[in-house]
Amino acid sequence: MDILLNNDIKELIEIAIREDVGTGDHSSLACIPADKIGKAYCVAKQDGVIAGIELAGYIFKRLDSGILYHPLKKDGELIKSGDRIFEVIGSDISILTSERLVLNFMQRLSGIATMSYNINLLLKDYHTTVLDTRKTTPGMRLLEKWAVKIGGCDNHRIGLYDMIMLKDNHIDFAGGIKQAIEKTHQYLKFKGLNLPIEVETRSLEEVQQVLEIGGINRIMLDNFTPELLAEAIKLIDKRFETEASGGITMDTITAFAATGVDFISVGALTHSAKSIDLSMKVEG
């Protein structure tokens, strides 16, 4: 899990530790001998895709380097209710102190990976790629986008800095599609930047405007019906990449993919994914 080399992720874990542990796990410290050693395991309470295996190991070791961590599954692996995910041996106090931190991360990331897997499975017969969005938990973006990829979908831009995305408000503030695109090219040239450009469109008329101006990489078709999207795809005729967005659900996504659109962005991958139910149990 190369993402664990990222300093932002390490700092996120430090924040989580300070938030939860604070001055100490006084519940455990109060009633458990400091030298008591035990064994515990994580068990899945529902089916899904597991994510955060290596992250869990990092957290355990960060809180107590003496803990022995034995993963029984790999990130991205399908799991069934009742499966053991990992085992830990070490200080009872350290295991209990780590428990909630580990489960919070793993349950959230596994929920995203599971939803991504299920959506990707729906589109296995289409060439369309499902993308996430910037609708992520503040501070958790890199991990949540990693979980999306673990589940089989892909990432849109990571942030505001790695892609130009001219949405409706940019266009309205700039004075129109033509002005927004022209000003963007001037800006990129002035800054010496080479960033892909995507333009959001809300109608076939706006699609036609983008086609006439050109100089972009992808056209986003926002809140189009599948019927209207099909018309737009035909109009664009592979001159630019195409992306559908806005209100697309598990029930409707195949109808959009059937139009031949290149990408479908689904904010729900990160903002609406339900956490997977995992539990830690003491080995008797």
C-alpha positions in Angstrom: 0.0 0.0 0.0 2.2 2.8 -1.3 -0.2 5.4 0.0 1.2 4.7 3.5 4.4 6.4 2.4 2.4 9.7 1.9 3.1 12.2 4.7 -0.4 13.5 4.6 -1.8 10.0 5.4 0.7 9.7 8.3 -0.4 13.0 9.6 -4.0 12.0 9.3 -3.3 9.0 11.5 -1.6 11.1 14.0 -4.6 13.4 14.2 -6.9 10.4 14.6 -4.7 9.1 17.5 -4.7 12.5 19.2 -8.5 12.8 18.7 -9.3 9.3 20.2 -6.5 8.5 22.6 -5.7 12.0 24.0 -4.0 11.6 27.4 -4.5 7.9 27.4 -7.0 5.0 27.2 -8.0 5.3 30.8 -10.7 2.7 30.6 -8.1 0.0 29.7 -5.4 1.4 31.9 -7.8 1.4 34.9 -8.7 -2.3 34.9 -6.1 -4.3 32.9 -2.6 -5.2 34.1 0.1 -3.4 32.1 2.0 -6.6 31.4 -1.0 -8.7 30.3 -0.7 -10.2 26.8 -3.6 -11.4 24.8 -4.9 -12.3 21.3 -7.8 -10.8 19.3 -9.1 -11.0 15.8 -11.2 -9.0 13.4 -14.3 -10.6 11.9 -16.6 -9.5 9.1 -20.3 -9.2 9.9 -21.3 -8.8 6.3 -20.2 -9.5 2.8 -18.1 -7.0 0.9 -14.6 -6.0 -0.3 -12.0 -5.4 2.4 -9.8 -2.4 2.3 -7.3 -1.1 4.9 -5.5 -4.3 5.8 -2.0 -2.7 5.6 -3.3 0.5 7.1 -4.5 -1.4 10.1 -1.1 -3.0 10.6 0.5 0.5 10.4 -1.8 1.8 13.1 -1.2 -1.1 15.5 2.5 -0.8 15.1 2.4 3.0 15.5 0.7 2.6 18.9 2.8 -0.4 20.0 5.7 -1.6 18.0 5.6 -4.9 20.0 2.2 -6.0 18.6 2.3 -8.9 16.3 -0.1 -8.4 13.4 -1.2 -11.2 11.1 -3.3 -10.3 8.1 -5.6 -13.1 6.9 -6.9 -11.2 3.9 -5.5 -8.8 1.3 -6.7 -5.4 0.3 -9.3 -5.7 -2.4 -10.3 -9.3 -1.5 -13.9 -10.3 -1.4 -15.0 -11.3 2.0 -18.0 -13.1 3.5 -19.8 -12.6 6.8 -18.0 -14.6 9.4 -14.6 -14.4 7.7 -11.6 -13.5 9.9 -9.8 -10.5 8.6 -6.7 -10.3 10.8 -5.3 -11.5 14.1 -3.2 -9.5 16.6 -1.1 -10.7 19.6 0.3 -8.3 22.2 -0.5 -6.0 25.1 -4.2 -6.2 25.9 -4.2 -2.4 26.6 -2.5 -1.6 23.2 -5.0 -3.8 21.3 -8.0 -2.2 23.0 -6.5 1.3 22.4 -6.0 0.6 18.7 -9.3 -1.2 18.2 -11.6 1.8 17.3 -9.0 3.6 15.2 -8.4 0.5 13.1 -12.1 -0.3 12.7 -13.1 3.2 11.9 -10.7 3.4 9.0 -11.3 -0.1 7.7 -15.1 0.0 7.9 -15.2 3.3 6.0 -12.7 2.3 3.3 -14.3 -1.2 2.9 -17.7 0.4 2.4 -16.3 2.6 -0.4 -14.5 -0.4 -2.0 -17.6 -2.5 -1.8 -19.8 0.1 -3.5 -17.2 0.7 -6.2 -17.0 -3.1 -6.8 -20.8 -3.4 -7.1 -21.0 -0.5 -9.5 -18.1 -1.7 -11.6 -19.7 -5.1 -11.8 -22.8 -3.6 -13.3 -20.8 -2.1 -16.2 -18.6 -5.2 -17.0 -20.2 -5.4 -20.4 -19.6 -1.8 -21.3 -16.4 0.2 -22.1 -17.5 3.0 -19.7 -15.2 3.8 -16.7 -16.8 4.9 -13.5 -15.1 7.8 -11.7 -15.3 9.2 -8.2 -15.5 13.0 -7.5 -14.1 15.5 -4.9 -17.1 14.8 -2.7 -14.9 13.2 -0.1 -14.4 13.4 3.7 -12.0 16.3 4.5 -8.6 14.8 5.2 -9.6 11.4 4.0 -9.5 12.1 0.2 -6.4 10.1 -0.7 -7.5 7.1 1.3 -11.1 7.2 0.0 -9.9 7.5 -3.6 -7.5 4.6 -3.0 -10.5 2.6 -1.8 -12.4 3.5 -5.0 -9.6 2.0 -7.1 -9.4 -1.1 -4.8 -13.1 -1.7 -5.7 -12.4 -1.5 -9.4 -13.5 2.1 -10.3 -11.2 4.9 -11.1 -10.3 8.4 -9.9 -11.3 11.7 -11.4 -8.9 14.6 -10.5 -7.4 14.4 -7.0 -8.0 18.1 -6.2 -8.3 21.6 -7.7 -4.7 21.6 -8.7 -4.3 18.7 -11.2 -7.0 19.4 -13.8 -8.9 22.3 -15.2 -12.6 21.7 -14.8 -14.8 24.5 -16.0 -18.2 23.9 -14.4 -21.4 25.9 -14.8 -20.4 28.6 -12.2 -17.0 29.1 -13.8 -18.6 29.5 -17.2 -21.3 31.9 -15.8 -18.7 34.0 -13.9 -16.4 34.1 -17.0 -19.2 35.3 -19.2 -19.8 32.2 -21.3 -18.1 29.0 -22.6 -16.0 30.8 -25.2 -14.6 33.3 -22.7 -14.0 30.6 -20.1 -12.0 28.4 -22.5 -10.0 31.3 -23.9 -9.1 32.7 -20.5 -8.1 29.2 -19.4 -5.6 28.9 -22.2 -4.2 32.3 -21.5 -3.8 31.4 -17.8 -2.1 28.0 -18.5 0.3 29.6 -21.0 1.2 32.4 -18.5 1.7 29.9 -15.7 3.6 27.4 -17.9 1.2 24.6 -16.9 0.1 21.6 -18.9 -3.2 20.5 -17.4 -6.1 18.6 -19.1 -9.2 20.7 -19.6 -12.8 19.5 -19.0 -15.9 21.7 -19.7 -19.3 21.1 -18.2 -22.3 21.4 -20.6 -26.0 21.6 -19.7 -27.6 21.3 -23.1 -26.9 20.2 -26.7 -26.5 23.9 -27.5 -23.6 24.2 -25.1 -22.1 21.0 -26.4 -22.1 22.6 -29.9 -20.4 25.7 -28.5 -17.6 23.6 -27.1 -17.2 21.7 -30.3 -16.9 25.0 -32.3 -14.3 26.4 -29.9 -12.3 23.2 -29.2 -9.0 23.3 -27.3 -10.2 21.0 -24.5 -9.9 17.3 -23.6 -13.2 16.2 -22.2 -16.8 17.3 -22.3 -19.0 16.7 -19.2 -22.6 16.2 -19.9 -24.4 17.2 -16.7 -27.9 16.0 -15.8 -28.6 14.7 -19.3 -31.2 11.9 -19.7 -29.9 8.7 -21.3 -31.8 9.7 -24.5 -30.3 13.2 -24.6 -26.9 11.8 -23.7 -27.0 9.5 -26.7 -27.7 12.5 -28.9 -24.7 14.3 -27.4 -22.4 11.4 -27.8 -23.3 11.2 -31.5 -22.8 14.9 -31.9 -19.4 14.8 -30.3 -18.4 11.8 -32.5 -15.3 10.9 -30.5 -13.6 14.3 -31.0 -13.3 14.6 -27.3 -13.6 12.3 -24.3 -17.1 12.3 -22.8 -18.3 12.1 -19.2 -21.8 11.8 -17.8 -22.6 13.2 -14.4 -25.5 14.2 -12.1 -28.1 12.0 -10.3 -26.9 8.7 -11.8 -27.8 5.8 -9.5 -27.2 2.0 -9.4 -30.6 1.6 -11.0 -30.0 3.9 -13.9 -26.2 3.6 -14.6 -26.4 0.9 -17.2 -28.8 3.0 -19.3 -26.2 5.8 -19.3 -23.3 3.4 -20.1 -25.3 1.9 -23.0 -25.0 5.3 -24.8 -21.2 4.7 -25.3 -20.1 7.5 -22.9 -16.5 7.2 -21.9 -16.8 8.1 -18.2 -19.5 8.3 -15.6 -18.7 10.2 -12.4 -20.6 9.1 -9.3 -20.2 11.2 -6.2 -22.0 8.6 -4.2 -19.0 6.3 -4.3 -17.5 8.4 -1.5 -20.3 10.6 -0.1 -22.9 7.9 0.3 -21.1 4.6 0.7 -22.2 2.7 3.8 -19.5 1.4 6.1 -18.9 -2.4 6.2 -19.7 -3.9 9.6 -16.5 -5.3 11.2 -15.9 -6.3 14.8 -12.9 -7.1 17.0 -13.2 -10.2 19.3 -10.9 -11.4 22.0 -9.6 -14.9 21.4 -10.8 -17.2 24.2 
